[in-house]
Amino acid sequence: MIDFCEVMQRVKNILSKQTNKQKVLDKEVALALKIDPKNYAVIKKRKKIPYESLAFFAKQNKLNMNWLLFAQNPKYLT
């Protein structure tokens, strides 16, 4: 099963590299995924993976969806 926390940690890692910040807040993750921060809090509590938002985030950042969801290489699409 796909773990919500692991997927969101990979999103945070990407955002951390883009912003050169050590700590990425949930609000920043929500905004990067184009989700209302209050809605993201509900999603996080229920551990529901926002697949559509992740797909758009992956496309925007040229990321491999398999890497985001399953940590399968390659990380970036060429």
C-alpha positions as CSV (number, residue, x, y, z in Angstrom):
1,M,0.0,0.0,0.0
2,I,1.2,3.5,-0.8
3,D,2.1,5.4,2.4
4,F,0.8,9.0,2.5
5,C,3.7,10.2,4.8
6,E,6.4,8.8,2.5
7,V,4.8,10.4,-0.6
8,M,4.4,13.8,1.1
9,Q,8.0,13.6,2.3
10,R,9.2,13.2,-1.3
11,V,7.2,16.3,-2.2
12,K,8.7,18.1,0.7
13,N,12.2,17.1,-0.5
14,I,11.6,18.5,-3.9
15,L,10.2,21.8,-2.4
16,S,13.1,22.0,0.0
17,K,15.6,21.8,-2.9
18,Q,13.6,24.4,-4.9
19,T,13.4,26.9,-2.1
20,N,16.7,26.1,-0.4
21,K,14.9,25.7,2.9
22,Q,15.6,23.0,5.5
23,K,12.0,22.7,6.7
24,V,9.0,22.8,4.4
25,L,5.6,23.5,6.1
26,D,2.4,21.7,5.3
27,K,1.0,25.0,4.1
28,E,3.8,25.2,1.4
29,V,3.1,21.6,0.4
30,A,-0.6,22.4,0.0
31,L,0.1,25.5,-2.1
32,A,2.5,23.6,-4.3
33,L,-0.1,21.0,-4.9
34,K,-2.7,23.7,-5.5
35,I,-4.8,22.5,-2.6
36,D,-6.4,24.7,0.0
37,P,-4.3,24.4,3.2
38,K,-7.4,23.6,5.3
39,N,-8.4,20.9,2.8
40,Y,-4.8,19.6,2.9
41,A,-5.1,19.3,6.7
42,V,-8.2,17.1,6.3
43,I,-6.5,15.0,3.6
44,K,-3.4,14.6,5.8
45,K,-5.6,13.5,8.8
46,R,-7.4,10.9,6.6
47,K,-4.1,9.9,4.9
48,K,-5.8,10.2,1.5
49,I,-3.3,10.7,-1.3
50,P,-4.3,13.6,-3.7
51,Y,-3.4,11.7,-6.9
52,E,-4.7,14.4,-9.3
53,S,-2.7,17.1,-7.5
54,L,0.4,15.0,-7.4
55,A,0.1,14.3,-11.1
56,F,0.0,18.0,-11.9
57,F,2.9,18.6,-9.5
58,A,4.9,15.8,-11.2
59,K,4.2,17.2,-14.6
60,Q,5.1,20.8,-13.6
61,N,8.4,19.6,-12.0
62,K,9.2,16.9,-14.6
63,L,9.0,14.2,-12.0
64,N,8.3,10.5,-12.5
65,M,5.0,9.6,-10.8
66,N,6.5,6.1,-10.0
67,W,9.2,7.9,-8.0
68,L,6.7,10.1,-6.2
69,L,4.4,7.2,-5.3
70,F,6.7,4.2,-5.0
71,A,10.3,5.7,-4.8
72,Q,11.1,3.9,-8.1
73,N,13.9,5.3,-10.2
74,P,14.4,7.4,-12.3
75,K,13.4,10.4,-10.2
76,Y,13.2,12.9,-13.1
77,L,11.8,12.5,-16.6
78,T,14.0,13.6,-19.4
